[in-house]
Amino acid sequence: MPSGTQSGMPSGTQSGMPSGTQSGMPSGTQSGMPSGTQSGTAAGTSQGTSADASAGIMTDTRPETSADERKPEEMKQRFGADCIAEQTFEVELSEYDGKVWFVPYAPSVGNPAFRMHIIQNGKVLKEIEGYVPESLREETFAGLDAVSFFDVNYDDITDIVIIETYGNTSFAAVYYGYNDDYGAGFLSQEDLSGNISSQVEPLTVPNIRGFLSGGKKNGEFSSYQEAYRAVSRLYDMEDSNGRTYDLIYVDGDDIPELAAGYNGYYVSLYTFDGGKVYTLMDDWGYGAMGNAGYEYVPGDNRLRNYNNDYAGAVLYTTFMTVVPQRRIDISAEITTLNFDDVNGNGFPDESEMESVGKYSVNYMDGKEISEEEYASYNQGEYVYIQGKMSLEELLEKLK
C-alpha cells in the first residue's frame, strides 16, 4: 500500500490510511470504481479522462487540453523530446489541488527507463518510476498503449492503470495513489499488476475494469455481497501472502463489515452503504512496536487499540467508533503510566525503573482521570479483528 502515514494513528502500523481519515488518530498508524476511460491506440480510443478531485471519482469526459487536440510537436516542445505526446493529458487527480499534467516519457539515451511525471505550473510534483515485470526487463520498450485514471482499490483516491508493451509482450501496471502528511504520489502494485496481466484477455482497460468489478463504479453495487466479492478478489490479488477474511458486525446495523488481512501483521476493514464500499482501515499494521492489534465489541460500534512503550511501562489505549460519514474517528485516547513518574517527563528514567508495575495512573488530554472514567470507555467484550476464512470460503458465503 502507499507509503506514508497520517498524523496521529496508533503507533506501529503501516501506511496507507483511507482518504478522509481525520488527523489525531492514534499515533503512528496508516493514513484511506469510478469510471474513467483509457486513452491510446491499443484500446481503440483516444478519449481521455477527468477527475472529481473532491471525491477521487473519475468521469468519462474529455480533458480540455488532451494531446489529441494539440500537435505532438507542441507537446514535445513543452515537455521534452522523449515525452509520449499521444498519452499526455491534463487531468484532475484527487492527490492534488487543481489540474495537473500526466506526462509519460519513453526511454532515451539520457534516461534509459520509462517514467512518468505529474507536472503543475511547470513544476514536477512527482516522478513515477515505471514498473516492468522481471521477465521483460531485458526487452526493449515498444510503446505505452493505454492510460486510465480511476479509484481501483475503493479508498476514494485516484489510481493510475496503464498498459505497456516491451518486446512483443503487453502487460498492465497499476499504481495506487496516496495523499498523507508526507506528501502525495503513486506506488506500483507488482503482484496486482502481474495477476491482472495474466488473467485479462484481451488486455484492455475496459476488460480490466470488467474483471475487477464487473465494470461497476463504486456506488453502483446492488448489495454488500456483490461489493465484497469485488473488494476481496482485488485484495487477494494485491499480495501473495496468505490473506484471510471474515464478515463481522461492528456498528450494529444488519450489514456486516468485511475484515481482511494477514493475521499478526496487518488488517483492513470495509463497510457498505448505499451501493458504495468505504475503506475504514487500509492495511493497518500491528504485531510490532508494542501494537497488539485492533479489537471491537460486536454490534456496539466500539473499537479499541492497545499500544505500549518501555516494555509496558507506558500504555496507550485508543477508543474509536465508526461515524455516519463512514470513517473511523477517535472517541478517547488514554495514556497509562505504570510507574512512578517522579520528574513528570512521561517515561521511566533509570531511577524510576524500580517503580514499574507498582503504580498505575491514567491521563486523558493531559489530565489525570479516575479508574471509573477509564472503565466507562472500556466497557464491553472486545474481540480482535482478524480473518478466519480463505477467499474461497468467503466467496461461497457471499453467494
C-alpha positions as a Python dict, from the first residue, in 0.01 Angstrom:
ca = {
    (1, 'M'): (0, 0, 0),
    (2, 'P'): (113, 354, -44),
    (3, 'S'): (380, 459, 196),
    (4, 'G'): (343, 748, 433),
    (5, 'T'): (140, 783, 748),
    (6, 'Q'): (-136, 1009, 860),
    (7, 'S'): (-87, 1203, 1176),
    (8, 'G'): (-190, 1053, 1500),
    (9, 'M'): (-287, 694, 1415),
    (10, 'P'): (-182, 413, 1656),
    (11, 'S'): (192, 363, 1650),
    (12, 'G'): (348, 60, 1490),
    (13, 'T'): (104, 38, 1200),
    (14, 'Q'): (166, 56, 830),
    (15, 'S'): (95, 340, 596),
    (16, 'G'): (-198, 385, 368),
    (17, 'M'): (-487, 519, 568),
    (18, 'P'): (-802, 579, 371),
    (19, 'S'): (-856, 923, 233),
    (20, 'G'): (-1069, 1135, 458),
    (21, 'T'): (-945, 990, 789),
    (22, 'Q'): (-910, 1274, 1031),
    (23, 'S'): (-586, 1370, 1193),
    (24, 'G'): (-544, 1299, 1555),
    (25, 'M'): (-594, 926, 1516),
    (26, 'P'): (-377, 701, 1737),
    (27, 'S'): (-15, 784, 1682),
    (28, 'G'): (181, 608, 1413),
    (29, 'T'): (-87, 417, 1210),
    (30, 'Q'): (-155, 431, 840),
    (31, 'S'): (-315, 709, 677),
    (32, 'G'): (-777, 563, 304),
    (33, 'M'): (-1478, 216, -922),
    (34, 'P'): (-1545, 521, -1066),
    (35, 'S'): (-1543, 533, -1437),
    (36, 'G'): (-1256, 673, -1633),
    (37, 'T'): (-1174, 552, -1975),
    (38, 'Q'): (-845, 463, -2128),
    (39, 'S'): (-665, 664, -2384),
    (40, 'G'): (-448, 518, -2650),
    (41, 'T'): (-431, 313, -2963),
    (42, 'A'): (-430, -33, -2803),
    (43, 'A'): (-773, 22, -2657),
    (44, 'G'): (-908, 166, -2976),
    (45, 'T'): (-988, 508, -2835),
    (46, 'S'): (-822, 844, -2792),
    (47, 'Q'): (-1059, 958, -2521),
    (48, 'G'): (-907, 1096, -2202),
    (49, 'T'): (-1046, 1132, -1853),
    (50, 'S'): (-1103, 1395, -1591),
    (51, 'A'): (-1145, 1359, -1217),
    (52, 'D'): (-1367, 1486, -941),
    (53, 'A'): (-1083, 1578, -708),
    (54, 'S'): (-1308, 1615, -405),
    (55, 'A'): (-1421, 1253, -418),
    (56, 'G'): (-1147, 1087, -620),
    (57, 'I'): (-1409, 983, -875),
    (58, 'M'): (-1330, 988, -1242),
    (59, 'T'): (-1582, 1083, -1507),
    (60, 'D'): (-1585, 986, -1872),
    (61, 'T'): (-1539, 1337, -2002),
    (62, 'R'): (-1269, 1452, -2236),
    (63, 'P'): (-989, 1666, -2087),
    (64, 'E'): (-991, 2024, -2202),
    (65, 'T'): (-635, 2003, -2329),
    (66, 'S'): (-554, 1647, -2427),
    (67, 'A'): (-268, 1569, -2659),
    (68, 'D'): (-528, 1472, -2922),
    (69, 'E'): (-617, 1842, -2953),
    (70, 'R'): (-257, 1959, -2974),
    (71, 'K'): (13, 1878, -3220),
    (72, 'P'): (263, 1618, -3095),
    (73, 'E'): (538, 1867, -3173),
    (74, 'E'): (381, 2113, -2929),
    (75, 'M'): (374, 1851, -2653),
    (76, 'K'): (736, 1758, -2716),
    (77, 'Q'): (839, 2121, -2722),
    (78, 'R'): (665, 2178, -2392),
    (79, 'F'): (765, 1861, -2205),
    (80, 'G'): (1072, 1731, -2388),
    (81, 'A'): (1152, 1533, -2699),
    (82, 'D'): (1107, 1194, -2533),
    (83, 'C'): (756, 1262, -2391),
    (84, 'I'): (489, 1029, -2529),
    (85, 'A'): (268, 1301, -2671),
    (86, 'E'): (-39, 1090, -2755),
    (87, 'Q'): (-63, 971, -2393),
    (88, 'T'): (-4, 1311, -2231),
    (89, 'F'): (-310, 1453, -2056),
    (90, 'E'): (-416, 1744, -1840),
    (91, 'V'): (-640, 1594, -1570),
    (92, 'E'): (-769, 1647, -1218),
    (93, 'L'): (-643, 1392, -965),
    (94, 'S'): (-760, 1367, -604),
    (95, 'E'): (-398, 1381, -482),
    (96, 'Y'): (-350, 1741, -600),
    (97, 'D'): (-538, 2071, -599),
    (98, 'G'): (-628, 2186, -947),
    (99, 'K'): (-538, 2043, -1284),
    (100, 'V'): (-208, 1866, -1342),
    (101, 'W'): (-35, 1721, -1644),
    (102, 'F'): (29, 1350, -1666),
    (103, 'V'): (339, 1319, -1885),
    (104, 'P'): (492, 979, -1970),
    (105, 'Y'): (843, 955, -2113),
    (106, 'A'): (986, 688, -2339),
    (107, 'P'): (1336, 556, -2263),
    (108, 'S'): (1608, 770, -2419),
    (109, 'V'): (1985, 792, -2431),
    (110, 'G'): (1985, 1037, -2142),
    (111, 'N'): (1732, 840, -1937),
    (112, 'P'): (1706, 471, -2033),
    (113, 'A'): (1398, 392, -1818),
    (114, 'F'): (1029, 451, -1889),
    (115, 'R'): (895, 702, -1636),
    (116, 'M'): (604, 936, -1572),
    (117, 'H'): (582, 1289, -1434),
    (118, 'I'): (298, 1474, -1262),
    (119, 'I'): (350, 1840, -1356),
    (120, 'Q'): (170, 2156, -1245),
    (121, 'N'): (259, 2511, -1348),
    (122, 'G'): (585, 2389, -1497),
    (123, 'K'): (694, 2214, -1177),
    (124, 'V'): (738, 1837, -1145),
    (125, 'L'): (528, 1743, -843),
    (126, 'K'): (606, 1372, -864),
    (127, 'E'): (820, 1142, -1074),
    (128, 'I'): (677, 791, -1101),
    (129, 'E'): (921, 513, -1174),
    (130, 'G'): (782, 277, -1435),
    (131, 'Y'): (718, -81, -1325),
    (132, 'V'): (844, -353, -1559),
    (133, 'P'): (799, -727, -1482),
    (134, 'E'): (1128, -900, -1414),
    (135, 'S'): (1076, -1133, -1712),
    (136, 'L'): (1064, -833, -1950),
    (137, 'R'): (1344, -617, -1813),
    (138, 'E'): (1583, -725, -2090),
    (139, 'E'): (1325, -645, -2358),
    (140, 'T'): (1301, -313, -2543),
    (141, 'F'): (1027, -63, -2465),
    (142, 'A'): (784, -75, -2758),
    (143, 'G'): (505, 157, -2652),
    (144, 'L'): (258, 292, -2399),
    (145, 'D'): (-73, 160, -2526),
    (146, 'A'): (-333, 292, -2279),
    (147, 'V'): (-370, 514, -1972),
    (148, 'S'): (-661, 535, -1728),
    (149, 'F'): (-721, 721, -1403),
    (150, 'F'): (-973, 582, -1152),
    (151, 'D'): (-1010, 459, -794),
    (152, 'V'): (-907, 94, -821),
    (153, 'N'): (-898, -1, -452),
    (154, 'Y'): (-1203, 176, -306),
    (155, 'D'): (-1021, 434, -93),
    (156, 'D'): (-1152, 748, -273),
    (157, 'I'): (-803, 827, -403),
    (158, 'T'): (-726, 829, -774),
    (159, 'D'): (-506, 548, -906),
    (160, 'I'): (-335, 502, -1241),
    (161, 'V'): (-366, 200, -1470),
    (162, 'I'): (-150, 176, -1780),
    (163, 'I'): (-87, -85, -2046),
    (164, 'E'): (264, -109, -2191),
    (165, 'T'): (443, -326, -2443),
    (166, 'Y'): (802, -445, -2407),
    (167, 'G'): (929, -652, -2696),
    (168, 'N'): (620, -836, -2819),
    (169, 'T'): (454, -864, -2477),
    (170, 'S'): (191, -630, -2333),
    (171, 'F'): (121, -602, -1961),
    (172, 'A'): (-80, -390, -1719),
    (173, 'A'): (78, -177, -1447),
    (174, 'V'): (-129, -45, -1156),
    (175, 'Y'): (-13, 246, -938),
    (176, 'Y'): (-206, 316, -618),
    (177, 'G'): (-235, 682, -528),
    (178, 'Y'): (-175, 816, -179),
    (179, 'N'): (-210, 1154, -11),
    (180, 'D'): (-96, 1184, 350),
    (181, 'D'): (108, 1400, 583),
    (182, 'Y'): (426, 1306, 396),
    (183, 'G'): (302, 1408, 53),
    (184, 'A'): (115, 1270, -246),
    (185, 'G'): (215, 1028, -518),
    (186, 'F'): (176, 683, -666),
    (187, 'L'): (326, 342, -586),
    (188, 'S'): (337, 43, -821),
    (189, 'Q'): (147, -274, -724),
    (190, 'E'): (359, -555, -862),
    (191, 'D'): (154, -858, -756),
    (192, 'L'): (-173, -699, -866),
    (193, 'S'): (-24, -590, -1199),
    (194, 'G'): (106, -940, -1266),
    (195, 'N'): (-224, -1105, -1176),
    (196, 'I'): (-423, -871, -1400),
    (197, 'S'): (-180, -916, -1688),
    (198, 'S'): (-201, -1295, -1669),
    (199, 'Q'): (-579, -1319, -1627),
    (200, 'V'): (-731, -1049, -1851),
    (201, 'E'): (-756, -1129, -2221),
    (202, 'P'): (-751, -930, -2437),
    (203, 'L'): (-568, -679, -2221),
    (204, 'T'): (-763, -352, -2244),
    (205, 'V'): (-873, -105, -1979),
    (206, 'P'): (-1247, -185, -2019),
    (207, 'N'): (-1167, -554, -1977),
    (208, 'I'): (-958, -479, -1666),
    (209, 'R'): (-1245, -284, -1516),
    (210, 'G'): (-1486, -562, -1602),
    (211, 'F'): (-1253, -819, -1445),
    (212, 'L'): (-1213, -621, -1121),
    (213, 'S'): (-1570, -508, -1055),
    (214, 'G'): (-1795, -626, -1336),
    (215, 'G'): (-1744, -281, -1483),
    (216, 'K'): (-1931, -113, -1197),
    (217, 'K'): (-1828, 209, -1033),
    (218, 'N'): (-1805, 223, -657),
    (219, 'G'): (-2153, 341, -567),
    (220, 'E'): (-2330, 117, -819),
    (221, 'F'): (-2316, -215, -632),
    (222, 'S'): (-2658, -369, -579),
    (223, 'S'): (-2570, -542, -249),
    (224, 'Y'): (-2293, -578, 5),
    (225, 'Q'): (-2240, -933, -125),
    (226, 'E'): (-2162, -806, -473),
    (227, 'A'): (-1942, -528, -339),
    (228, 'Y'): (-1745, -751, -102),
    (229, 'R'): (-1686, -1008, -376),
    (230, 'A'): (-1518, -738, -584),
    (231, 'V'): (-1320, -598, -289),
    (232, 'S'): (-1197, -936, -164),
    (233, 'R'): (-1092, -1060, -509),
    (234, 'L'): (-894, -740, -564),
    (235, 'Y'): (-743, -761, -215),
    (236, 'D'): (-634, -1120, -269),
    (237, 'M'): (-454, -1026, -592),
    (238, 'E'): (-259, -746, -423),
    (239, 'D'): (-32, -972, -220),
    (240, 'S'): (92, -1328, -250),
    (241, 'N'): (80, -1376, 131),
    (242, 'G'): (-195, -1592, 276),
    (243, 'R'): (-460, -1328, 334),
    (244, 'T'): (-771, -1425, 528),
    (245, 'Y'): (-1121, -1277, 563),
    (246, 'D'): (-1424, -1253, 788),
    (247, 'L'): (-1767, -1089, 797),
    (248, 'I'): (-1819, -910, 1129),
    (249, 'Y'): (-2079, -672, 1271),
    (250, 'V'): (-1910, -361, 1403),
    (251, 'D'): (-2163, -79, 1401),
    (252, 'G'): (-2486, -257, 1492),
    (253, 'D'): (-2676, -246, 1162),
    (254, 'D'): (-2777, -555, 964),
    (255, 'I'): (-2498, -520, 707),
    (256, 'P'): (-2168, -685, 808),
    (257, 'E'): (-1827, -529, 769),
    (258, 'L'): (-1559, -709, 571),
    (259, 'A'): (-1236, -776, 762),
    (260, 'A'): (-931, -877, 560),
    (261, 'G'): (-562, -904, 624),
    (262, 'Y'): (-259, -1109, 714),
    (263, 'N'): (-307, -1221, 1072),
    (264, 'G'): (-38, -1093, 1305),
    (265, 'Y'): (81, -827, 1062),
    (266, 'Y'): (-193, -602, 921),
    (267, 'V'): (-569, -572, 884),
    (268, 'S'): (-814, -390, 657),
    (269, 'L'): (-1179, -318, 727),
    (270, 'Y'): (-1453, -224, 481),
    (271, 'T'): (-1817, -126, 522),
    (272, 'F'): (-2102, -88, 273),
    (273, 'D'): (-2377, 170, 244),
    (274, 'G'): (-2594, 291, -44),
    (275, 'G'): (-2420, 89, -312),
    (276, 'K'): (-2073, 206, -209),
    (277, 'V'): (-1778, 43, -33),
    (278, 'Y'): (-1599, 254, 229),
    (279, 'T'): (-1248, 173, 347),
    (280, 'L'): (-1231, 208, 727),
    (281, 'M'): (-887, 52, 776),
    (282, 'D'): (-633, 12, 498),
    (283, 'D'): (-369, -244, 597),
    (284, 'W'): (-328, -109, 950),
    (285, 'G'): (-19, -282, 1079),
    (286, 'Y'): (25, -441, 1421),
    (287, 'G'): (222, -713, 1596),
    (288, 'A'): (535, -499, 1631),
    (289, 'M'): (646, -191, 1825),
    (290, 'G'): (408, -275, 2110),
    (291, 'N'): (92, -269, 1898),
    (292, 'A'): (-129, -563, 2000),
    (293, 'G'): (-389, -526, 1723),
    (294, 'Y'): (-740, -387, 1676),
    (295, 'E'): (-1048, -504, 1866),
    (296, 'Y'): (-1421, -437, 1851),
    (297, 'V'): (-1733, -503, 2057),
    (298, 'P'): (-1970, -690, 1820),
    (299, 'G'): (-2268, -475, 1727),
    (300, 'D'): (-2182, -193, 1968),
    (301, 'N'): (-1972, 34, 1745),
    (302, 'R'): (-1675, 30, 1979),
    (303, 'L'): (-1318, -27, 1861),
    (304, 'R'): (-1001, -38, 2068),
    (305, 'N'): (-626, -48, 2019),
    (306, 'Y'): (-357, -111, 2282),
    (307, 'N'): (-5, 12, 2222),
    (308, 'N'): (282, 24, 2470),
    (309, 'D'): (632, 158, 2514),
    (310, 'Y'): (916, 78, 2754),
    (311, 'A'): (813, -288, 2793),
    (312, 'G'): (467, -190, 2914),
    (313, 'A'): (569, 90, 3148),
    (314, 'V'): (366, 327, 2927),
    (315, 'L'): (38, 204, 2781),
    (316, 'Y'): (-162, 390, 2515),
    (317, 'T'): (-528, 294, 2474),
    (318, 'T'): (-722, 437, 2181),
    (319, 'F'): (-1100, 404, 2165),
    (320, 'M'): (-1263, 455, 1826),
    (321, 'T'): (-1603, 448, 1660),
    (322, 'V'): (-1745, 441, 1306),
    (323, 'V'): (-1914, 776, 1242),
    (324, 'P'): (-2202, 839, 995),
    (325, 'Q'): (-1954, 974, 739),
    (326, 'R'): (-1828, 614, 713),
    (327, 'R'): (-1487, 665, 862),
    (328, 'I'): (-1325, 583, 1195),
    (329, 'D'): (-1294, 861, 1450),
    (330, 'I'): (-1133, 863, 1793),
    (331, 'S'): (-1358, 863, 2100),
    (332, 'A'): (-1077, 885, 2356),
    (333, 'E'): (-700, 849, 2388),
    (334, 'I'): (-581, 744, 2732),
    (335, 'T'): (-219, 716, 2846),
    (336, 'T'): (-147, 492, 3142),
    (337, 'L'): (182, 531, 3329),
    (338, 'N'): (261, 207, 3510),
    (339, 'F'): (545, 361, 3713),
    (340, 'D'): (604, 650, 3950),
    (341, 'D'): (684, 939, 3715),
    (342, 'V'): (864, 1150, 3973),
    (343, 'N'): (1004, 1408, 3732),
    (344, 'G'): (691, 1418, 3513),
    (345, 'N'): (866, 1359, 3182),
    (346, 'G'): (629, 1080, 3075),
    (347, 'F'): (879, 795, 3051),
    (348, 'P'): (1069, 587, 3306),
    (349, 'D'): (1417, 710, 3388),
    (350, 'E'): (1673, 474, 3539),
    (351, 'S'): (1596, 599, 3888),
    (352, 'E'): (1226, 521, 3835),
    (353, 'M'): (1260, 169, 3696),
    (354, 'E'): (1211, 4, 4034),
    (355, 'S'): (860, 150, 4050),
    (356, 'V'): (744, -11, 3722),
    (357, 'G'): (436, -221, 3790),
    (358, 'K'): (377, -72, 4133),
    (359, 'Y'): (185, 236, 4015),
    (360, 'S'): (-89, 297, 3758),
    (361, 'V'): (-213, 646, 3668),
    (362, 'N'): (-439, 729, 3371),
    (363, 'Y'): (-427, 1054, 3174),
    (364, 'M'): (-655, 1192, 2903),
    (365, 'D'): (-589, 1523, 2728),
    (366, 'G'): (-301, 1575, 2970),
    (367, 'K'): (-519, 1548, 3280),
    (368, 'E'): (-538, 1264, 3529),
    (369, 'I'): (-863, 1067, 3519),
    (370, 'S'): (-1008, 815, 3763),
    (371, 'E'): (-1022, 441, 3715),
    (372, 'E'): (-1401, 472, 3690),
    (373, 'E'): (-1377, 716, 3400),
    (374, 'Y'): (-1129, 491, 3224),
    (375, 'A'): (-1360, 194, 3276),
    (376, 'S'): (-1653, 383, 3122),
    (377, 'Y'): (-1469, 380, 2786),
    (378, 'N'): (-1355, 23, 2829),
    (379, 'Q'): (-1697, -142, 2857),
    (380, 'G'): (-1794, -447, 2652),
    (381, 'E'): (-1648, -777, 2542),
    (382, 'Y'): (-1381, -691, 2287),
    (383, 'V'): (-1259, -941, 2027),
    (384, 'Y'): (-977, -899, 1776),
    (385, 'I'): (-1047, -803, 1415),
    (386, 'Q'): (-884, -1077, 1209),
    (387, 'G'): (-950, -1312, 923),
    (388, 'K'): (-1091, -1660, 972),
    (389, 'M'): (-1176, -1767, 616),
    (390, 'S'): (-990, -1818, 291),
    (391, 'L'): (-1101, -1622, -14),
    (392, 'E'): (-1283, -1927, -148),
    (393, 'E'): (-1473, -1973, 177),
    (394, 'L'): (-1567, -1605, 185),
    (395, 'L'): (-1691, -1606, -176),
    (396, 'E'): (-1903, -1912, -101),
    (397, 'K'): (-2056, -1736, 199),
    (398, 'L'): (-2128, -1425, -12),
    (399, 'K'): (-2326, -1618, -273),
}
